[in-house]
Amino acid sequence: MRRDDLYITVPSFFRCPISLDLMKSPVSLCTGVTYDRASIQRWLDGGNNTCPATMQVLQSKEFIPNRTLQRLIELWSESVRRRATVESPESAAPTRDEVAIAIERVKFEKEVRDDLEMLSKILRFARESEENREFLAGKEDFVPMLVDLMGQVDSRTFSIPKLQVIQEAVMILSVVRSKISDRKRFSNLILSNGRDCLTAFVVLLKSRNSHMKIDCAAVLEFIAVDAESKLLIAERDGLIHELIKSINRDNDQSLIEASLSCLIAIASPKRVKLTLVRENLVTELTKLLTDPATASASVIEKCLKLLETLASCKEGRAEICGGVDAAEKETACVVAVVKKLMKVSAAATEHAVTVLWSVCYLFKEEKAQEAVMRTNGVTKILLLLQSNCSPAVRHMLTDLLKVFKVNSRSCLSAYDTKTTHIMPF
């Protein structure tokens, strides 16, 4: 089938009235008109106070996520992808013999156009089944061959065909990584001084391809096996910056989640924490936690896990307790954490409690203590003590009550023990 035959017409009501592109995050203004979040935010940030489509003066510049339309767009996009896969004759997975020949051609012929064709064939084979992925991961010199291809990128002089080859190599590695038995050896292959594979990751993370960025984040997370590898990844110029850009709330939820997972994987060394603080990670995490469109419990859990990690260093606590210049927003992060104490998940509660315990009890940050008191945090702590929380969480909650000089027994005795309380989970 010719490429022209796969041309897809996007339904008009799925397009943003401003950019005319397919909407990624549809939001509605008070006028009832729906726009893509990024487009309308740029319009409002430009000082405009009217609805672009109707030119009505806006009574409020707040916008509401249009979840119904977003779900319809997702369903339509998925149907388009399925139809393209079914209709394309190239989608059929090749045999093992064909893949073995393709691997040999990539090894020895060294023609970029041929490499791209062969790697595409290998990728289709890898996506077909677990057995195929095991076959590729166990094939001698296959993974090193892909790593060698990645090491050939030069961010200043790369060609588009060469970049496409590297993209295919990263996608294959992302698909087969779970079948690679020796993670440490694989990590050393990518991070060794003889090649600069991390340049390839930086270049690919700068692309507009969300799926490509997800694959990059997945491979980087997989090779972060020890302190040395985490430092090497984090200290590659531009890499942390691009990962943090990927957690912008306007991005695809899958990309946000993959990027957060990667950041968690590399965040434990002290030097990495300092880099994350300097790159304003706390600000971005606060935006995610306070965005009503961030409905995924998994994303919230990962945000809180990162804040828990950053709270273990002085610079991280300083940002959590007062990193924003505006006085009324100085404790925005602490307030966001208090709001996520309940009704998300047990894991989110544990991370949130640990953050508050670190800044309020362990290091006695006064700004954080005031923010907890101001946002009804003590009441939530008392309610959590009645819930089915773990012994570790219960211990931290008890420590927090000591900070706020609350007698938990006297407070809890006010509750009728026969009353059925609504638990947060």
Secondary structure as GFF3:
##gff-version 3
##sequence-region A 1 425
A	DSSP	three_ten_helix	3	6	.	.	.	ID=ss1
A	DSSP	three_ten_helix	12	14	.	.	.	ID=ss2
A	DSSP	beta_strand	26	28	.	.	.	ID=ss3
A	DSSP	beta_strand	34	36	.	.	.	ID=ss4
A	DSSP	alpha_helix	37	45	.	.	.	ID=ss5
A	DSSP	beta_strand	64	65	.	.	.	ID=ss6
A	DSSP	alpha_helix	67	87	.	.	.	ID=ss7
A	DSSP	three_ten_helix	89	91	.	.	.	ID=ss8
A	DSSP	alpha_helix	96	108	.	.	.	ID=ss9
A	DSSP	alpha_helix	112	128	.	.	.	ID=ss10
A	DSSP	alpha_helix	130	137	.	.	.	ID=ss11
A	DSSP	alpha_helix	142	150	.	.	.	ID=ss12
A	DSSP	alpha_helix	160	176	.	.	.	ID=ss13
A	DSSP	three_ten_helix	177	179	.	.	.	ID=ss14
A	DSSP	alpha_helix	183	191	.	.	.	ID=ss15
A	DSSP	alpha_helix	197	205	.	.	.	ID=ss16
A	DSSP	alpha_helix	210	223	.	.	.	ID=ss17
A	DSSP	alpha_helix	227	234	.	.	.	ID=ss18
A	DSSP	alpha_helix	239	245	.	.	.	ID=ss19
A	DSSP	alpha_helix	253	266	.	.	.	ID=ss20
A	DSSP	alpha_helix	270	278	.	.	.	ID=ss21
A	DSSP	alpha_helix	281	290	.	.	.	ID=ss22
A	DSSP	alpha_helix	297	310	.	.	.	ID=ss23
A	DSSP	alpha_helix	314	322	.	.	.	ID=ss24
A	DSSP	three_ten_helix	327	329	.	.	.	ID=ss25
A	DSSP	alpha_helix	332	339	.	.	.	ID=ss26
A	DSSP	alpha_helix	346	356	.	.	.	ID=ss27
A	DSSP	pi_helix	357	362	.	.	.	ID=ss28
A	DSSP	alpha_helix	366	374	.	.	.	ID=ss29
A	DSSP	alpha_helix	377	386	.	.	.	ID=ss30
A	DSSP	alpha_helix	391	403	.	.	.	ID=ss31
A	DSSP	alpha_helix	408	412	.	.	.	ID=ss32
###
